[in-house]
Amino acid sequence: MLGAAVALTGCSQGTSGSGGSTSQPNNTPAATVSASTKAPAASANKTPIKIGLLASKTGALESYGKQTERGFQLGIEYATKGTKEIGGRPIEIIIEDTETKPDVAVQKATKLLEKDKVDLLVGSSSSGDTLAVLPLAEEYKKVMIVEPAVADSITGANWNKYIFRTARNSSQDAVAGAAAIAKKGVKIATFAPDSSFGRDGIAAFKVAALKLGATIISEQYADPKATDYTANIQKVLSAKPDYLFVVWAGANSPWKQFQDMKVQQQGIKISTGAPDIAALKTMNDLIGMEGFSVYYHTLPQNDINKWLVDEHKKRFNNEVPDLFTPGGMSAAIAAVEALKKTNGDSSSDKLIPAMEGMSFDTPKGKMTFRKEDHQALQPMYAVRLEKKDGFDYPIPVLIREMTADETVPPIQNKK
C-alpha cells in the first residue's frame, strides 16, 4: 500500500508538495517524494540518490506531465523490486513543475541542481522546456534522461554528452509516419505547431517521405497556443493534397476543426501518430485511419507492460496507462539499471560509460541507448483506428510492430 501512496503523492495536482520551497521568483513548491520505505537502522545513514523530475504539472501539456510522473514512480518501484534503494542508498524523487515555460524550466532545474543537489535530472514534457535545460546538465556535469520531449535537436544540434533520451525522437516518428502513407506520386500536406517540436517533426517527416517518392506540397505551422486554425486548414484545402500528415501535442488539438471543416469529405486523408486517450476522444471521425503509435496499453505484449497496466489500474481508479506513462517508467528503469551497473555511484564519470550502449527492458520491449548520441532505439507500432463497443474513442489496433532496427533515426549530433 505504501507504493500506492507514493505514486499518488507524486502525481497530485496542486501546490501543497513538501520540501520544495525556493528563492526563485514565481516558483511553485516542489513535490518531494521519498521513494524508499522506512529502512533498517543499518542503512539509515546512507546518502540518498536524488533524482529531479521536471514535468508540466500545469499548462497545455499538464496531462503529459501527470503520465510521466506516474510512470516514473511505478518504474522506480518495479526496477528496485519494491525496495526503492540501490546499493543501500534510498532513492529520493523531487518533482518540479516547469509550467510548460522554458524560463521557468531553467529556474526549476537550477534549483534542483544548486539547492537540492540532485544526482540526475529527468524530463521534460515540452521540447522547448527541455532544450532550455540541456546546457545546465553540461554546466553542472549531471546526467539528464530526457522524457518525453521528442525534438530531434535534443539529441542533435543541441546535444551534449550528459544527455540520454528514453523518449523517441521526431525522426523515429517520421520514419513510422512516412512508412504508413508515403510512396511515389503521393502529394502530402503537413500541419504542426510552430515550435521546435513541430518544426523538427515535420523536417524529419519530409526527409523520410521524400525518400519514399512522395511530394510535400504545403506546410502549415500554427500558433501552438491557438484554438482556431481556420486559416491554416483553408490553405491545406486549397493545396488539395492526397494526405494531411499531422504532428501535434497538447489539449488544444485541431482534430475537431478538421472535422468541422470537412477535410476528409474533400478527399484528403488524415494521418498521424495515435495520441493520448484524451485526444483520441476527439478523433471519432477518423475511424479507419492508418498511422503509427508510440504506445497504447494493448499494443506491447510483455511482462513489464502487463505489470504496468495491472498496477496502474489498481492504484488509479481502474485507469489504464496512457501515451507517456510507459516512457516515465522506461526512464526510471534506465536510471536504476545504470546505477546498478555503477554500484550506486551517481557520478557522471561513472554513469555515462555505463549508459552508453546500455540495453534495458521496458513496457515497450527492449531499448538501447545508442553510443553516438544516447538516443534510445525502440519499437514503434503501425496501427489502424477502429471503433469498439464500450469505448468513446477509436482504439489503435495493431497492424504490426516496427522493430527498433526499422525505426533507427539518423545521427544528428556533433560528436
N, C-alpha and C positions, 0 to 999 in steps of 0.2 A: 504493500500500500504506500510505502514511502516513495517508491518510484513514481507512482501516480501523482502524489502531492508535489514532487519536484517538478515534473513536467508541466503540471497546471500552473504552478507558480511562475515558471519561466515564460509562459505564454499569455499571462494575464495582460489585458489592455488596461491602461491607466497609468497613474503616476505615483503609486504607493510602493514601488520597489525599494528595497533596503540597500544600504551600503554604497550608493552611487552618487552622493552629493558631490558637487564640483563647483569650482570658482568660475567656470566658463559661462559667459552670458547666454541666456535663453536655453540652457541645458535642462532637460527633464531628468529626474533621478534615474539612475541605472537600476536594473533588477540584478541583484547578486544572488546566485544560486549555488549553494554548496552541493556538488554532485556526489559527495561522499556521505555514507551513513556514519553514525557515531562509531568512531574507530576505537579499538582497544588502546590502552594507555601506551603500549609499546610503540605504536605508530602515530600517537597524537602529536608529537613534535616534528613530524616530517613536514617539510615545506610544501605547501600546496602548489600544484601546477595550475596556473591561472590562464584561462582562455577568455579573451574578449570577443564577444559576438556582436557585430554591428548588423542591425536589421531595421527595416522600415516598419516600426510599430504604429506609425501614423503616415498620412499621405496617400497618394494614389496606389502605392504598392503595399499597403498595410497587410492585405491578406497573404502576400508572398512572405513577408517577414514572419508572420504567425506560423506559416507552414514550415519555414526554415527552423525556427526556434523549436517547435515540437519535434521535428525530425532529429535535430541535433541532440536534444535531451535524451530521446529514446536511443539514439545511436551510441551515446556515451555509456548508457546502461547496458546495451547489447554487447558492445565491444569489450567491456570490462567484466562481463558475466555477472553483472549486478554489484560488483564491489565498488565501482566508481573510483578506483585508485589504479595507479601504475607504479610498480616498484615501491609500494608502500606510501607513495605520495598521493594524497587526495586531490581530486580534480575540482576546481572552483570555476564556475562559469559566470562572467559578468556581462550582462546584456545591456546594450545601449541603443537608443532609438536615433537613427540618422534623420528622421522626419522626411526622408526622401529628398534631402537638400545637401548638395556637395559640401557647402561651407560648414554645415552642422556636422556632417560625417567627419570632416577633418578635426573639428573641435572634440568630438566624442572619441575619435581614435587617439588623439593626442592625450586626452585624459586617461584613457586605458593604458597607454604606454608610459606616461610620466607619473601619474598618481597611483594607479593600480598595479603598475609593474607587471603587466601580463606577459606570459611566455610566448603566446601565439595569438594572432588575430584571425577571425573568421568573418566573412561577409563579402558584399552586402547585397541587398535586394535590387538596388539600382546600379546600372553600369556607370552612370555619372558619379554617384557617390563613391563607387569602388575606385574609379580612375583617380579621383581626388586624393584617395588614401594611399595608393600604391607607393608614392615617394616616401611616405612616413615609415613604411615597412623597411625600406632600404636605409633610411636615416637612422632608425633605431635598431637595425640589424635583427629584426624579428620576422619569423616565417608568418606569412598570411595565406590562409586557404580561402580562395575565392568561391563563394556560393551564395546566390545562384546567378550572379551577373554574367552576361554572355558576350559582351562586346569583344570582337577579335583583338582589339588593341590592348586588352588587358594582358594577354599572353603574346602580344605582338609588339607594336611600336613602343608601348608604354611599360613593357615588362621589365622586371629586374629579378635577380636570382633568388630573392626571398619569396617570390610569388608562385604558388601552386594553385591549380583550379580543379575542383571536382565537378563543377558545373560544365555542361557542354558549352561550346562557343558558337558564334554565329555561323562560322564555316561548316560546322557539323550539322547545324540546322539546314544550311543551304544545300549541302550535298543530299540530305534526305528529302528536302522540299523539291529540289530540281529533279531528282530521280522520279518523283511522282507525276510530273507534268511536262517536263521539257523534252522536246525532240525536234528534228529538222522540220522547218516550216511553221512551227507554233509561234504565235505572237502573244507576248506576255506584258501586262502592265503590273506595276508594283505599288504597294501602299504601305507606308510605315510612318512612325513618329519621327519628327525632325530632332533626333537626339543621337548620341553616339551608338546606342543600342540599335536604333532604327537604320541609321546610315551604314553601320558596319554590317548589319544583317542583309541589307539589300546589296551592298557591294559584293559580299561573299556569294549571294544567290546568283547575281549576274554572271560571275565567273563560271560557276557550275552550270548554269543554264546555257550560256553561250557555247561552252564546250560540247554540250549535247545537241547543238544546232538550232536552238530557239533564238528568237529576236525579241529584245526588250524595246517596246515602243512608247512607253510612258512610265515615268517615275514620279510618284506623288508622296511628298513629305508633309505631314500635318503637324500642327502645334500639339505637342504631347499633352497639354493641359486643356485642349479644346473639347467641346462636346458637340459641335456642329461641323460636319465635314462635307457639307453640300458642294462647295467649290471644288474640292479635290475629287470627289466622286464624279462630278459632272465632267471633269477633264478625262477621267477614266472612260466614261461612257462615250465621249466624243472620239477617243482613240480607237474604239472598237477592237479590243484585244480578244483572243480566244480564252485567255485565263487572266484572272487578277490574283497575284500572289501577295499575301498579306503577312506582314511582320508587326505584331502588336503586343503590348503588355500594359496592364493597368485596368482599373474599373471602368474608365471612360472609353470602352471599346466601340468600334464602328459597326459592329455586326447588325444591330437593329436598323441603322440608317442604310446599310447596303440593302436590307430587305425592303425598307420603306421606298427607296428609290429604284426598286425593281431591277437591280443589277443582273441577277441571274435570268430574269424574264427577257432580258435583251440579248440573251445568247452568250453571256460572259460567265464562265465557270470560275468559282472562287476556290482557291486552295491555300492552306495554311497549316501551321502546326496546331494540333489539337491543344487548346489552352486548359486553364484550370476549370473546375466544375462550375464556378460562378459564371464564367464567360461562356461555357458550353450551354448554359441555360438560355443564352441569347441567340443560339445558333440552330434552333429547330428548323429554320428554313434551309439549312444546309445538309439535310439528310441525304446520304449517298455520296457526300464529298469524300474524295480520296486525298490524303495528305500524310502527315507524319506526326508522331507523338514522342515527346521526351519521356513521358511516364503517364500511365493510367493504372490504377491499382490491380486491374485484372490482366495486364499485359505480361509482366515478368513472371515466370514460373520457377521460383527457387525458394529455399527455406528462409532466407533472410527477409524476403518480401512477405512471405506468409506470416512471419513473426511480426513484422511491422504492421501489416493490416490487422491482425488479431489484437495486438496490444493497443493500437490506435483506437480501434472500435471499443475496447474495454474502458479506456481512460477518457475518451472524449465523446461520450453520449452516442455511441454507435456510428460516429463519423468515420469515413474511410480516409486514408492519407491522400492528399491532393498533389498537384503537379510538382511542388517543390519540397514536399515533406521528405521524400527519399534522398534528395540532394543534401538536406541538412543531416540526415543520418549518414550518408556517404562521407561527408566532411568530418563528422565525428569519428567514424571508423578509421578514416585515413590518419587523423591525428593520433588516435590511440595506437594504431599499428606502427606508426613511425616512432612514437615514444617507447613502445615495447622494444623496438629494434635498438634504441639507444639506452635501454635500461632506465628509462625515466629521465634521462638527461635532456633538458629542454633547450639547450644552447643551439643556436642556428648552425654553428660549425659542425655539430653532430647530426642535427635533423636534416639539413639539406642533402648530404650524401646518402642518408638513409632513405630519403623520399624519392630521389631521382631514380627513375626506372622501377619504382615500387609498384607491385600489383596487390590489389586488395579486393575482397568480395563485398558487394553492396546489394541493396534491394534490386538493382538493375542487372546484376551479374558482375563479372569481373571488370574492374577499371585498372588502368596502368598510367602512372604519371610519366609522360614522355620526357626523356632526359633533356632534350634540346630546349624545350620551352615550358615544361612542367604542366602541360595540358593533359587532363585525364582523357584517355581514349576509352570509348564506351559504346555499348549497343544503343541503337535507336529503333523506332518501330514504324513500319508502314501500316497505316490504318484507314479504315472506312467508317464514317459516321453512320450509325444505324439507330433506328427507333426501337426501344424495348419497353415492354409493359412494366409499369411500376416506376419509371423514371421520367422526370420532367425535363430531361435534356438528352441530346443524342449521345450514344455511347461509342467511344472509339473501339472498334473491333479490329483485332489483329489480322492483317494481310500476311505480313511476315516480319520477323525480326531482322534488322540490318546489323550485321556484326560490327565490332569496333574497327576491324580492318576495312570494311566498306565505307565507313564514315570518317576516315582519317582526314583531319584538316591540314592545310598547308602550314609549314613552319614559317612564322612571320616576324619573329623577334630578331634582335641584332646579335645574338650570342654567336 
